[in-house]
Each structure stands twice: as structure tokens, then as C-alpha cells.
Amino acid sequence: MKTDQIPQDDSSLSKKDLKELCYAVDENGNYTTALSSGWEPKSVALDGSIQLIQQRIENARQMVANGQASPIVYFMEKNKMDLSILASYVSMWKWRVKRHCKPKVFVTLSDKILKKYAVVFEISTEELKSFKG
């Protein structure tokens, strides 16, 4: 793409007066960098992804509020993690983390285990224990 062909469409970047760095070919045929305020197809895809993430977070919150899941599920979604990633961060087997997602098991967890989750989620242990959705 040539520097004069870099898209300057409206996007979430342009609303916050931010620019994205792109590589382009200048008039001499050399690669250079240029700024773009956005590209509509990319903006549509990103907006769709963000809406999907927000919906997953809301679904997790509802599950916690309805007593179907532990707060770990909500904070895992909020931090854009899955079971494998979270298990890796808390240094536990995936099946253990999955088990901790059950409300009846969650209430029996020790403060030591809850602290591991709280550190990963960057919240206090008390906030994790008291979250009700």
C-alpha cells in the first residue's frame, strides 16, 4: 500500500484522537511508516469482538448472580482468560480450576488458594470472596 492510500476511516481510534502506525511504500518505493485513523472493515471486526467479549462477561456475571458459577468464572472472563490460561497463572491443574468454578467448591477454598486467584485478577481476596454478581 502506498502512503497516500492508507485508510483514514472513522473508527474507535479516531473518536479518541488516536492513530495507528502502518507500514507503506513511499513515492521512492521505500518502506516507511505512516499514521491511520482507522479502516472500516477492521473497525467492524474489532467492534464485533468487543461486543462478544462484553456479552460473555455479562453472561458470567449472571451465572454468578444466579448461583450457577463461582466468582472465578466472572473474573476469568473479565480478564479475557480461559481455563488453560488461568490454570497456568495460578500454577494448578486445569481440572482443579474448573472444579473451583463451582459455587459449592468455591466456598470451601482456603485463603491461600483464593489469594492465588486474587493476585492473578489484580483484586483483593475479600473482593473475590464477596462478589455476588
N, C-alpha and C positions, 0 to 999 in steps of 0.2 A: 504494500500500500504506500502511496506517495504522501508526503506531509500535507499536501493540500486536500487529500481525500479522507483524512482522519475524521470520523463521525463526531458531530457536536450536537447530538440529540439531547432532549430533556431527559433527565434521569434523577435518581435519588442523590447522585453526586452533585448535580447542578443545583439542586434545591438547597444544598448546604454549602454552595460555592466552593466545591472541591473539584479537583481534576485528577484524571487517571493517566499515568505515564504509559505511552505506547511507543513501539518502535516503528519507524517508517523510513522510506527511501527519499533522500533529498533530491534537488534538481541535478546534482552531480552523480547520482547513483550510489551514494554512500549511505550506510545505515546511520540513523540518528534517532534521537528521542523527541517526542512531541506530546503535548497535553490534549486530552479529550475530555469533554464534559459528559460524555456518555454515548451509548449506542443502543437504540431502541430494542433490538432483539435480546441483547444481553440484559437490559433493564427488566424486560418482561420475564425472562427466565429467573433472574435474581428475586424479583418481587414475588413470583410464584413460590420459590423456595422458602422465602422468609414467611409467607403466609402459611405454608405447610408446617414449618417449624413452630410457629405460634399456635397453630391448631393442635399439634402434638403436645405442647406444653399445657394448653388448656385441658386437653383430654386427661393428661396425667394429674392435673390439679383436681379435676372432677373425680377421678378414681380414688384419690386420697381422701377427698371430702366425703365420698360415699363408703369409705372403709374397705375398698377393694384392693388398695395398694398402700404400701408404706411411703413416707415422705422421700425415701431414696429414689423412687421412680420419678417423682416430680423434679427433684434437683438434678437427677441424671439427664432428663430431657432439657431442663433449663440450661444446663451446661453443655448441651449438644454432645452427649456421650451415649454409648450403647453399653451393654453388659460387659463385653470384652474389654473395652477401654477402661471402664470403671474398675473392673476386676484387676486390671494391670496396675492402675494407680493406687489401689488400696492393698496391693500385694496379697490377693486372695484368689481362690479358685472361682471360676465363673459360676459354678453351681451354687457356691456359698452366697455370692452376691445376689443371685436370682432368688435364693431362699430368703434372704434379708428383705426382699421386696414384698414379702407377705406381711400384712399388718400384725398377725399373731406372733410371728417370729421377731419382728422389729421391736416390739415392746419388751422382749426378753434380752435384747443385746446389751452387752456391757458398755460402760462408758469408754473403755479402751477402744472397742471396735467402732463405736459411734464417733469417737474423736478422729479416727482414720477417715471416715466419710466426711466429717465436717471440714477437715483440713483440705481435702480434695475439692469440696464445694465452696470453699472460702467463706464459711459461715461458722457460727458458734455451735457447740454441741447442743446447747439449750434451744437454739433456734431450730435445729434439726429435729429434736425430740418433740418440740411443741407445735410444729407445723401441722395444721389440720386441713389445709386446702383452702 
